[in-house]
Amino acid sequence: MAKKNVHVVPKGNQWAVKKEGNQRATSIHNRKQDAEKRGRQEAEKEGSELIIHKKDGTIQDKESHGNDPNPPRDRKP
């Protein structure tokens, strides 16, 4: 079974956690912070990547929660 990346995306005035390829959101939150927390849990469970989007839909950040064969050399502060 392929691992599905998890996205935190804007949905109107709320934030949705969606697994890649799914039509429906896994969960919907009023605060982005809450959606990121839930998305992180889902990505860890799946062993996949968490992709956090900005309000305009562009990618803000990515976090790998799987076994990355080429991990980044730099670390976030």
PDB file of N, CA, C and O in Angstrom:
ATOM      1  N   MET A   1       0.837  -1.176   0.000  1.00  0.00           N
ATOM      2  CA  MET A   1       0.000   0.000   0.000  1.00  0.00           C
ATOM      3  C   MET A   1       0.887   1.247   0.000  1.00  0.00           C
ATOM      4  O   MET A   1       1.801   1.365   0.817  1.00  0.00           O
ATOM      5  N   ALA A   2       0.618   2.153  -0.901  1.00  0.00           N
ATOM      6  CA  ALA A   2       1.402   3.377  -1.015  1.00  0.00           C
ATOM      7  C   ALA A   2       1.074   4.322   0.134  1.00  0.00           C
ATOM      8  O   ALA A   2      -0.069   4.416   0.581  1.00  0.00           O
ATOM      9  N   LYS A   3       2.108   5.017   0.599  1.00  0.00           N
ATOM     10  CA  LYS A   3       1.913   5.991   1.670  1.00  0.00           C
ATOM     11  C   LYS A   3       1.350   7.268   1.069  1.00  0.00           C
ATOM     12  O   LYS A   3       1.844   7.756   0.053  1.00  0.00           O
ATOM     13  N   LYS A   4       0.314   7.805   1.702  1.00  0.00           N
ATOM     14  CA  LYS A   4      -0.322   9.027   1.213  1.00  0.00           C
ATOM     15  C   LYS A   4       0.201  10.215   1.999  1.00  0.00           C
ATOM     16  O   LYS A   4       0.144  10.228   3.228  1.00  0.00           O
ATOM     17  N   ASN A   5       0.714  11.220   1.285  1.00  0.00           N
ATOM     18  CA  ASN A   5       1.126  12.446   1.949  1.00  0.00           C
ATOM     19  C   ASN A   5      -0.098  13.117   2.563  1.00  0.00           C
ATOM     20  O   ASN A   5      -1.216  12.970   2.069  1.00  0.00           O
ATOM     21  N   VAL A   6       0.129  13.850   3.639  1.00  0.00           N
ATOM     22  CA  VAL A   6      -0.940  14.539   4.347  1.00  0.00           C
ATOM     23  C   VAL A   6      -0.770  16.037   4.123  1.00  0.00           C
ATOM     24  O   VAL A   6       0.320  16.580   4.299  1.00  0.00           O
ATOM     25  N   HIS A   7      -1.856  16.699   3.735  1.00  0.00           N
ATOM     26  CA  HIS A   7      -1.832  18.132   3.457  1.00  0.00           C
ATOM     27  C   HIS A   7      -2.701  18.886   4.453  1.00  0.00           C
ATOM     28  O   HIS A   7      -3.784  18.428   4.817  1.00  0.00           O
ATOM     29  N   VAL A   8      -2.218  20.048   4.891  1.00  0.00           N
ATOM     30  CA  VAL A   8      -3.026  20.992   5.675  1.00  0.00           C
ATOM     31  C   VAL A   8      -3.332  22.125   4.713  1.00  0.00           C
ATOM     32  O   VAL A   8      -2.432  22.853   4.294  1.00  0.00           O
ATOM     33  N   VAL A   9      -4.618  22.275   4.361  1.00  0.00           N
ATOM     34  CA  VAL A   9      -5.014  23.232   3.328  1.00  0.00           C
ATOM     35  C   VAL A   9      -6.146  24.142   3.817  1.00  0.00           C
ATOM     36  O   VAL A   9      -6.945  23.747   4.666  1.00  0.00           O
ATOM     37  N   PRO A  10      -6.206  25.374   3.267  1.00  0.00           N
ATOM     38  CA  PRO A  10      -7.314  26.258   3.644  1.00  0.00           C
ATOM     39  C   PRO A  10      -8.624  25.756   3.047  1.00  0.00           C
ATOM     40  O   PRO A  10      -8.655  25.238   1.931  1.00  0.00           O
ATOM     41  N   LYS A  11      -9.698  25.916   3.805  1.00  0.00           N
ATOM     42  CA  LYS A  11     -11.039  25.543   3.332  1.00  0.00           C
ATOM     43  C   LYS A  11     -11.991  26.619   3.826  1.00  0.00           C
ATOM     44  O   LYS A  11     -12.519  26.532   4.934  1.00  0.00           O
ATOM     45  N   GLY A  12     -12.206  27.626   3.004  1.00  0.00           N
ATOM     46  CA  GLY A  12     -12.998  28.773   3.424  1.00  0.00           C
ATOM     47  C   GLY A  12     -12.276  29.509   4.540  1.00  0.00           C
ATOM     48  O   GLY A  12     -11.124  29.911   4.375  1.00  0.00           O
ATOM     49  N   ASN A  13     -12.936  29.688   5.666  1.00  0.00           N
ATOM     50  CA  ASN A  13     -12.315  30.319   6.828  1.00  0.00           C
ATOM     51  C   ASN A  13     -11.745  29.296   7.799  1.00  0.00           C
ATOM     52  O   ASN A  13     -11.375  29.643   8.921  1.00  0.00           O
ATOM     53  N   GLN A  14     -11.674  28.052   7.382  1.00  0.00           N
ATOM     54  CA  GLN A  14     -11.189  26.978   8.236  1.00  0.00           C
ATOM     55  C   GLN A  14      -9.990  26.296   7.581  1.00  0.00           C
ATOM     56  O   GLN A  14      -9.544  26.691   6.504  1.00  0.00           O
ATOM     57  N   TRP A  15      -9.478  25.265   8.253  1.00  0.00           N
ATOM     58  CA  TRP A  15      -8.334  24.499   7.744  1.00  0.00           C
ATOM     59  C   TRP A  15      -8.693  23.028   7.710  1.00  0.00           C
ATOM     60  O   TRP A  15      -9.281  22.498   8.653  1.00  0.00           O
ATOM     61  N   ALA A  16      -8.336  22.372   6.616  1.00  0.00           N
ATOM     62  CA  ALA A  16      -8.646  20.954   6.442  1.00  0.00           C
ATOM     63  C   ALA A  16      -7.366  20.130   6.415  1.00  0.00           C
ATOM     64  O   ALA A  16      -6.330  20.577   5.923  1.00  0.00           O
ATOM     65  N   VAL A  17      -7.460  18.925   6.952  1.00  0.00           N
ATOM     66  CA  VAL A  17      -6.395  17.933   6.859  1.00  0.00           C
ATOM     67  C   VAL A  17      -6.867  16.915   5.834  1.00  0.00           C
ATOM     68  O   VAL A  17      -7.899  16.270   6.016  1.00  0.00           O
ATOM     69  N   LYS A  18      -6.098  16.775   4.744  1.00  0.00           N
ATOM     70  CA  LYS A  18      -6.487  15.850   3.677  1.00  0.00           C
ATOM     71  C   LYS A  18      -5.333  14.930   3.331  1.00  0.00           C
ATOM     72  O   LYS A  18      -4.179  15.355   3.269  1.00  0.00           O
ATOM     73  N   LYS A  19      -5.654  13.672   3.109  1.00  0.00           N
ATOM     74  CA  LYS A  19      -4.656  12.737   2.603  1.00  0.00           C
ATOM     75  C   LYS A  19      -4.672  12.816   1.079  1.00  0.00           C
ATOM     76  O   LYS A  19      -5.730  12.926   0.460  1.00  0.00           O
ATOM     77  N   GLU A  20      -3.505  12.759   0.500  1.00  0.00           N
ATOM     78  CA  GLU A  20      -3.348  12.880  -0.939  1.00  0.00           C
ATOM     79  C   GLU A  20      -4.216  11.856  -1.674  1.00  0.00           C
ATOM     80  O   GLU A  20      -4.201  10.669  -1.349  1.00  0.00           O
ATOM     81  N   GLY A  21      -4.964  12.326  -2.657  1.00  0.00           N
ATOM     82  CA  GLY A  21      -5.795  11.453  -3.465  1.00  0.00           C
ATOM     83  C   GLY A  21      -7.211  11.281  -2.942  1.00  0.00           C
ATOM     84  O   GLY A  21      -8.071  10.778  -3.665  1.00  0.00           O
ATOM     85  N   ASN A  22      -7.477  11.687  -1.704  1.00  0.00           N
ATOM     86  CA  ASN A  22      -8.822  11.565  -1.139  1.00  0.00           C
ATOM     87  C   ASN A  22      -9.666  12.785  -1.507  1.00  0.00           C
ATOM     88  O   ASN A  22      -9.155  13.903  -1.573  1.00  0.00           O
ATOM     89  N   GLN A  23     -10.954  12.565  -1.744  1.00  0.00           N
ATOM     90  CA  GLN A  23     -11.869  13.658  -2.039  1.00  0.00           C
ATOM     91  C   GLN A  23     -12.255  14.413  -0.771  1.00  0.00           C
ATOM     92  O   GLN A  23     -12.317  15.642  -0.763  1.00  0.00           O
ATOM     93  N   ARG A  24     -12.511  13.673   0.290  1.00  0.00           N
ATOM     94  CA  ARG A  24     -12.971  14.268   1.544  1.00  0.00           C
ATOM     95  C   ARG A  24     -11.798  14.552   2.478  1.00  0.00           C
ATOM     96  O   ARG A  24     -10.761  13.889   2.437  1.00  0.00           O
ATOM     97  N   ALA A  25     -12.001  15.555   3.312  1.00  0.00           N
ATOM     98  CA  ALA A  25     -11.003  15.891   4.322  1.00  0.00           C
ATOM     99  C   ALA A  25     -11.059  14.876   5.463  1.00  0.00           C
ATOM    100  O   ALA A  25     -12.130  14.372   5.801  1.00  0.00           O
ATOM    101  N   THR A  26      -9.921  14.585   6.044  1.00  0.00           N
ATOM    102  CA  THR A  26      -9.851  13.726   7.223  1.00  0.00           C
ATOM    103  C   THR A  26     -10.468  14.448   8.406  1.00  0.00           C
ATOM    104  O   THR A  26     -11.196  13.854   9.202  1.00  0.00           O
ATOM    105  N   SER A  27     -10.165  15.759   8.514  1.00  0.00           N
ATOM    106  CA  SER A  27     -10.739  16.568   9.585  1.00  0.00           C
ATOM    107  C   SER A  27     -10.712  18.038   9.180  1.00  0.00           C
ATOM    108  O   SER A  27      -9.941  18.433   8.306  1.00  0.00           O
ATOM    109  N   ILE A  28     -11.559  18.848   9.822  1.00  0.00           N
ATOM    110  CA  ILE A  28     -11.637  20.286   9.564  1.00  0.00           C
ATOM    111  C   ILE A  28     -11.506  21.007  10.907  1.00  0.00           C
ATOM    112  O   ILE A  28     -12.101  20.603  11.906  1.00  0.00           O
ATOM    113  N   HIS A  29     -10.711  22.088  10.909  1.00  0.00           N
ATOM    114  CA  HIS A  29     -10.407  22.802  12.149  1.00  0.00           C
ATOM    115  C   HIS A  29     -10.587  24.303  11.959  1.00  0.00           C
ATOM    116  O   HIS A  29     -10.440  24.825  10.854  1.00  0.00           O
ATOM    117  N   ASN A  30     -10.907  24.988  13.053  1.00  0.00           N
ATOM    118  CA  ASN A  30     -11.042  26.442  13.012  1.00  0.00           C
ATOM    119  C   ASN A  30      -9.688  27.135  13.014  1.00  0.00           C
ATOM    120  O   ASN A  30      -9.545  28.222  12.454  1.00  0.00           O
ATOM    121  N   ARG A  31      -8.695  26.516  13.640  1.00  0.00           N
ATOM    122  CA  ARG A  31      -7.364  27.112  13.720  1.00  0.00           C
ATOM    123  C   ARG A  31      -6.351  26.280  12.949  1.00  0.00           C
ATOM    124  O   ARG A  31      -6.386  25.050  12.992  1.00  0.00           O
ATOM    125  N   LYS A  32      -5.453  26.952  12.246  1.00  0.00           N
ATOM    126  CA  LYS A  32      -4.405  26.275  11.482  1.00  0.00           C
ATOM    127  C   LYS A  32      -3.523  25.439  12.402  1.00  0.00           C
ATOM    128  O   LYS A  32      -3.113  24.335  12.044  1.00  0.00           O
ATOM    129  N   GLN A  33      -3.239  25.960  13.570  1.00  0.00           N
ATOM    130  CA  GLN A  33      -2.411  25.274  14.552  1.00  0.00           C
ATOM    131  C   GLN A  33      -2.991  23.896  14.902  1.00  0.00           C
ATOM    132  O   GLN A  33      -2.254  22.917  15.012  1.00  0.00           O
ATOM    133  N   ASP A  34      -4.300  23.831  15.072  1.00  0.00           N
ATOM    134  CA  ASP A  34      -4.954  22.556  15.386  1.00  0.00           C
ATOM    135  C   ASP A  34      -4.884  21.593  14.209  1.00  0.00           C
ATOM    136  O   ASP A  34      -4.685  20.392  14.390  1.00  0.00           O
ATOM    137  N   ALA A  35      -5.049  22.128  12.998  1.00  0.00           N
ATOM    138  CA  ALA A  35      -4.975  21.293  11.797  1.00  0.00           C
ATOM    139  C   ALA A  35      -3.563  20.740  11.620  1.00  0.00           C
ATOM    140  O   ALA A  35      -3.397  19.583  11.236  1.00  0.00           O
ATOM    141  N   GLU A  36      -2.555  21.548  11.894  1.00  0.00           N
ATOM    142  CA  GLU A  36      -1.164  21.088  11.783  1.00  0.00           C
ATOM    143  C   GLU A  36      -0.896  19.957  12.776  1.00  0.00           C
ATOM    144  O   GLU A  36      -0.238  18.973  12.438  1.00  0.00           O
ATOM    145  N   LYS A  37      -1.400  20.099  13.989  1.00  0.00           N
ATOM    146  CA  LYS A  37      -1.204  19.066  15.009  1.00  0.00           C
ATOM    147  C   LYS A  37      -1.828  17.746  14.568  1.00  0.00           C
ATOM    148  O   LYS A  37      -1.204  16.691  14.682  1.00  0.00           O
ATOM    149  N   ARG A  38      -3.062  17.808  14.063  1.00  0.00           N
ATOM    150  CA  ARG A  38      -3.747  16.587  13.601  1.00  0.00           C
ATOM    151  C   ARG A  38      -3.057  16.016  12.362  1.00  0.00           C
ATOM    152  O   ARG A  38      -2.901  14.802  12.234  1.00  0.00           O
ATOM    153  N   GLY A  39      -2.644  16.906  11.446  1.00  0.00           N
ATOM    154  CA  GLY A  39      -1.936  16.457  10.247  1.00  0.00           C
ATOM    155  C   GLY A  39      -0.631  15.760  10.585  1.00  0.00           C
ATOM    156  O   GLY A  39      -0.270  14.766   9.956  1.00  0.00           O
ATOM    157  N   ARG A  40       0.078  16.285  11.582  1.00  0.00           N
ATOM    158  CA  ARG A  40       1.333  15.684  12.028  1.00  0.00           C
ATOM    159  C   ARG A  40       1.076  14.277  12.575  1.00  0.00           C
ATOM    160  O   ARG A  40       1.846  13.354  12.308  1.00  0.00           O
ATOM    161  N   GLN A  41       0.004  14.118  13.332  1.00  0.00           N
ATOM    162  CA  GLN A  41      -0.350  12.798  13.871  1.00  0.00           C
ATOM    163  C   GLN A  41      -0.629  11.816  12.729  1.00  0.00           C
ATOM    164  O   GLN A  41      -0.170  10.674  12.759  1.00  0.00           O
ATOM    165  N   GLU A  42      -1.379  12.265  11.730  1.00  0.00           N
ATOM    166  CA  GLU A  42      -1.721  11.403  10.592  1.00  0.00           C
ATOM    167  C   GLU A  42      -0.470  11.031   9.784  1.00  0.00           C
ATOM    168  O   GLU A  42      -0.316   9.883   9.367  1.00  0.00           O
ATOM    169  N   ALA A  43       0.423  12.007   9.567  1.00  0.00           N
ATOM    170  CA  ALA A  43       1.643  11.747   8.805  1.00  0.00           C
ATOM    171  C   ALA A  43       2.557  10.767   9.542  1.00  0.00           C
ATOM    172  O   ALA A  43       3.174   9.903   8.919  1.00  0.00           O
ATOM    173  N   GLU A  44       2.642  10.901  10.863  1.00  0.00           N
ATOM    174  CA  GLU A  44       3.445   9.974  11.655  1.00  0.00           C
ATOM    175  C   GLU A  44       2.866   8.568  11.581  1.00  0.00           C
ATOM    176  O   GLU A  44       3.602   7.589  11.461  1.00  0.00           O
ATOM    177  N   LYS A  45       1.541   8.476  11.653  1.00  0.00           N
ATOM    178  CA  LYS A  45       0.865   7.179  11.585  1.00  0.00           C
ATOM    179  C   LYS A  45       1.093   6.525  10.217  1.00  0.00           C
ATOM    180  O   LYS A  45       1.324   5.319  10.133  1.00  0.00           O
ATOM    181  N   GLU A  46       1.028   7.322   9.152  1.00  0.00           N
ATOM    182  CA  GLU A  46       1.206   6.819   7.791  1.00  0.00           C
ATOM    183  C   GLU A  46       2.680   6.601   7.451  1.00  0.00           C
ATOM    184  O   GLU A  46       3.004   5.830   6.548  1.00  0.00           O
ATOM    185  N   GLY A  47       3.581   7.287   8.184  1.00  0.00           N
ATOM    186  CA  GLY A  47       4.999   7.251   7.826  1.00  0.00           C
ATOM    187  C   GLY A  47       5.227   8.014   6.534  1.00  0.00           C
ATOM    188  O   GLY A  47       6.027   7.605   5.692  1.00  0.00           O
ATOM    189  N   SER A  48       4.518   9.130   6.381  1.00  0.00           N
ATOM    190  CA  SER A  48       4.582   9.891   5.135  1.00  0.00           C
ATOM    191  C   SER A  48       4.998  11.328   5.402  1.00  0.00           C
ATOM    192  O   SER A  48       5.509  11.645   6.477  1.00  0.00           O
ATOM    193  N   GLU A  49       4.780  12.189   4.432  1.00  0.00           N
ATOM    194  CA  GLU A  49       5.179  13.584   4.534  1.00  0.00           C
ATOM    195  C   GLU A  49       3.979  14.472   4.856  1.00  0.00           C
ATOM    196  O   GLU A  49       2.880  14.260   4.344  1.00  0.00           O
ATOM    197  N   LEU A  50       4.204  15.466   5.710  1.00  0.00           N
ATOM    198  CA  LEU A  50       3.196  16.474   6.023  1.00  0.00           C
ATOM    199  C   LEU A  50       3.525  17.709   5.207  1.00  0.00           C
ATOM    200  O   LEU A  50       4.644  18.219   5.269  1.00  0.00           O
ATOM    201  N   ILE A  51       2.552  18.194   4.440  1.00  0.00           N
ATOM    202  CA  ILE A  51       2.733  19.380   3.608  1.00  0.00           C
ATOM    203  C   ILE A  51       1.756  20.440   4.100  1.00  0.00           C
ATOM    204  O   ILE A  51       0.539  20.267   4.026  1.00  0.00           O
ATOM    205  N   ILE A  52       2.309  21.537   4.601  1.00  0.00           N
ATOM    206  CA  ILE A  52       1.501  22.617   5.164  1.00  0.00           C
ATOM    207  C   ILE A  52       1.409  23.744   4.152  1.00  0.00           C
ATOM    208  O   ILE A  52       2.427  24.230   3.659  1.00  0.00           O
ATOM    209  N   HIS A  53       0.185  24.160   3.843  1.00  0.00           N
ATOM    210  CA  HIS A  53      -0.049  25.210   2.864  1.00  0.00           C
ATOM    211  C   HIS A  53      -0.363  26.536   3.553  1.00  0.00           C
ATOM    212  O   HIS A  53      -0.801  26.567   4.703  1.00  0.00           O
ATOM    213  N   LYS A  54      -0.132  27.629   2.826  1.00  0.00           N
ATOM    214  CA  LYS A  54      -0.507  28.962   3.296  1.00  0.00           C
ATOM    215  C   LYS A  54      -1.964  29.208   2.938  1.00  0.00           C
ATOM    216  O   LYS A  54      -2.589  28.390   2.263  1.00  0.00           O
ATOM    217  N   LYS A  55      -2.504  30.331   3.387  1.00  0.00           N
ATOM    218  CA  LYS A  55      -3.895  30.697   3.110  1.00  0.00           C
ATOM    219  C   LYS A  55      -4.145  30.807   1.602  1.00  0.00           C
ATOM    220  O   LYS A  55      -5.251  30.531   1.139  1.00  0.00           O
ATOM    221  N   ASP A  56      -3.113  31.214   0.825  1.00  0.00           N
ATOM    222  CA  ASP A  56      -3.281  31.349  -0.624  1.00  0.00           C
ATOM    223  C   ASP A  56      -3.096  30.021  -1.372  1.00  0.00           C
ATOM    224  O   ASP A  56      -3.198  29.980  -2.598  1.00  0.00           O
ATOM    225  N   GLY A  57      -2.824  28.940  -0.634  1.00  0.00           N
ATOM    226  CA  GLY A  57      -2.711  27.617  -1.246  1.00  0.00           C
ATOM    227  C   GLY A  57      -1.290  27.193  -1.588  1.00  0.00           C
ATOM    228  O   GLY A  57      -1.058  26.023  -1.891  1.00  0.00           O
ATOM    229  N   THR A  58      -0.335  28.116  -1.546  1.00  0.00           N
ATOM    230  CA  THR A  58       1.051  27.751  -1.827  1.00  0.00           C
ATOM    231  C   THR A  58       1.637  26.984  -0.642  1.00  0.00           C
ATOM    232  O   THR A  58       1.122  27.062   0.473  1.00  0.00           O
ATOM    233  N   ILE A  59       2.708  26.250  -0.890  1.00  0.00           N
ATOM    234  CA  ILE A  59       3.321  25.440   0.157  1.00  0.00           C
ATOM    235  C   ILE A  59       4.151  26.314   1.087  1.00  0.00           C
ATOM    236  O   ILE A  59       4.996  27.093   0.645  1.00  0.00           O
ATOM    237  N   GLN A  60       3.894  26.172   2.372  1.00  0.00           N
ATOM    238  CA  GLN A  60       4.625  26.906   3.398  1.00  0.00           C
ATOM    239  C   GLN A  60       5.780  26.084   3.951  1.00  0.00           C
ATOM    240  O   GLN A  60       6.883  26.596   4.144  1.00  0.00           O
ATOM    241  N   ASP A  61       5.514  24.780   4.209  1.00  0.00           N
ATOM    242  CA  ASP A  61       6.513  23.945   4.872  1.00  0.00           C
ATOM    243  C   ASP A  61       6.233  22.476   4.575  1.00  0.00           C
ATOM    244  O   ASP A  61       5.111  22.101   4.235  1.00  0.00           O
ATOM    245  N   LYS A  62       7.276  21.648   4.711  1.00  0.00           N
ATOM    246  CA  LYS A  62       7.146  20.199   4.559  1.00  0.00           C
ATOM    247  C   LYS A  62       7.880  19.535   5.708  1.00  0.00           C
ATOM    248  O   LYS A  62       8.935  19.999   6.140  1.00  0.00           O
ATOM    249  N   GLU A  63       7.312  18.445   6.199  1.00  0.00           N
ATOM    250  CA  GLU A  63       7.938  17.655   7.255  1.00  0.00           C
ATOM    251  C   GLU A  63       7.861  16.186   6.860  1.00  0.00           C
ATOM    252  O   GLU A  63       6.785  15.678   6.543  1.00  0.00           O
ATOM    253  N   SER A  64       8.994  15.511   6.881  1.00  0.00           N
ATOM    254  CA  SER A  64       9.022  14.097   6.548  1.00  0.00           C
ATOM    255  C   SER A  64       8.899  13.273   7.822  1.00  0.00           C
ATOM    256  O   SER A  64       9.653  13.470   8.775  1.00  0.00           O
ATOM    257  N   HIS A  65       7.940  12.347   7.832  1.00  0.00           N
ATOM    258  CA  HIS A  65       7.737  11.477   8.986  1.00  0.00           C
ATOM    259  C   HIS A  65       7.943  10.019   8.620  1.00  0.00           C
ATOM    260  O   HIS A  65       7.550   9.120   9.363  1.00  0.00           O
ATOM    261  N   GLY A  66       8.559   9.789   7.475  1.00  0.00           N
ATOM    262  CA  GLY A  66       8.817   8.423   7.041  1.00  0.00           C
ATOM    263  C   GLY A  66      10.291   8.114   7.114  1.00  0.00           C
ATOM    264  O   GLY A  66      11.056   8.853   7.734  1.00  0.00           O
ATOM    265  N   ASN A  67      10.688   7.049   6.499  1.00  0.00           N
ATOM    266  CA  ASN A  67      12.079   6.653   6.442  1.00  0.00           C
ATOM    267  C   ASN A  67      12.682   7.269   5.189  1.00  0.00           C
ATOM    268  O   ASN A  67      12.717   6.631   4.137  1.00  0.00           O
ATOM    269  N   ASP A  68      13.151   8.491   5.294  1.00  0.00           N
ATOM    270  CA  ASP A  68      13.675   9.237   4.160  1.00  0.00           C
ATOM    271  C   ASP A  68      15.095   8.776   3.848  1.00  0.00           C
ATOM    272  O   ASP A  68      15.984   8.941   4.683  1.00  0.00           O
ATOM    273  N   PRO A  69      15.338   8.191   2.646  1.00  0.00           N
ATOM    274  CA  PRO A  69      16.682   7.725   2.313  1.00  0.00           C
ATOM    275  C   PRO A  69      17.663   8.878   2.077  1.00  0.00           C
ATOM    276  O   PRO A  69      18.875   8.669   2.133  1.00  0.00           O
ATOM    277  N   ASN A  70      17.166  10.081   1.816  1.00  0.00           N
ATOM    278  CA  ASN A  70      18.018  11.260   1.593  1.00  0.00           C
ATOM    279  C   ASN A  70      17.558  12.406   2.483  1.00  0.00           C
ATOM    280  O   ASN A  70      16.991  13.377   1.982  1.00  0.00           O
ATOM    281  N   PRO A  71      17.785  12.321   3.783  1.00  0.00           N
ATOM    282  CA  PRO A  71      17.313  13.380   4.671  1.00  0.00           C
ATOM    283  C   PRO A  71      18.048  14.690   4.407  1.00  0.00           C
ATOM    284  O   PRO A  71      19.197  14.669   3.967  1.00  0.00           O
ATOM    285  N   PRO A  72      17.406  15.828   4.667  1.00  0.00           N
ATOM    286  CA  PRO A  72      18.075  17.112   4.457  1.00  0.00           C
ATOM    287  C   PRO A  72      19.228  17.287   5.431  1.00  0.00           C
ATOM    288  O   PRO A  72      19.166  16.822   6.569  1.00  0.00           O
ATOM    289  N   ARG A  73      20.282  17.958   4.979  1.00  0.00           N
ATOM    290  CA  ARG A  73      21.441  18.175   5.836  1.00  0.00           C
ATOM    291  C   ARG A  73      21.219  19.313   6.812  1.00  0.00           C
ATOM    292  O   ARG A  73      21.719  19.285   7.937  1.00  0.00           O
ATOM    293  N   ASP A  74      20.460  20.325   6.374  1.00  0.00           N
ATOM    294  CA  ASP A  74      20.206  21.456   7.268  1.00  0.00           C
ATOM    295  C   ASP A  74      19.006  21.144   8.157  1.00  0.00           C
ATOM    296  O   ASP A  74      18.102  20.400   7.774  1.00  0.00           O
ATOM    297  N   ARG A  75      19.019  21.715   9.320  1.00  0.00           N
ATOM    298  CA  ARG A  75      17.943  21.504  10.281  1.00  0.00           C
ATOM    299  C   ARG A  75      17.238  22.823  10.534  1.00  0.00           C
ATOM    300  O   ARG A  75      17.849  23.889  10.473  1.00  0.00           O
ATOM    301  N   LYS A  76      15.963  22.741  10.815  1.00  0.00           N
ATOM    302  CA  LYS A  76      15.196  23.933  11.149  1.00  0.00           C
ATOM    303  C   LYS A  76      15.594  24.402  12.543  1.00  0.00           C
ATOM    304  O   LYS A  76      15.885  23.587  13.419  1.00  0.00           O
ATOM    305  N   PRO A  77      15.605  25.703  12.743  1.00  0.00           N
ATOM    306  CA  PRO A  77      15.973  26.210  14.078  1.00  0.00           C
ATOM    307  C   PRO A  77      14.924  25.884  15.104  1.00  0.00           C
ATOM    308  O   PRO A  77      15.074  26.235  16.274  1.00  0.00           O
TER     309      PRO A  77
END
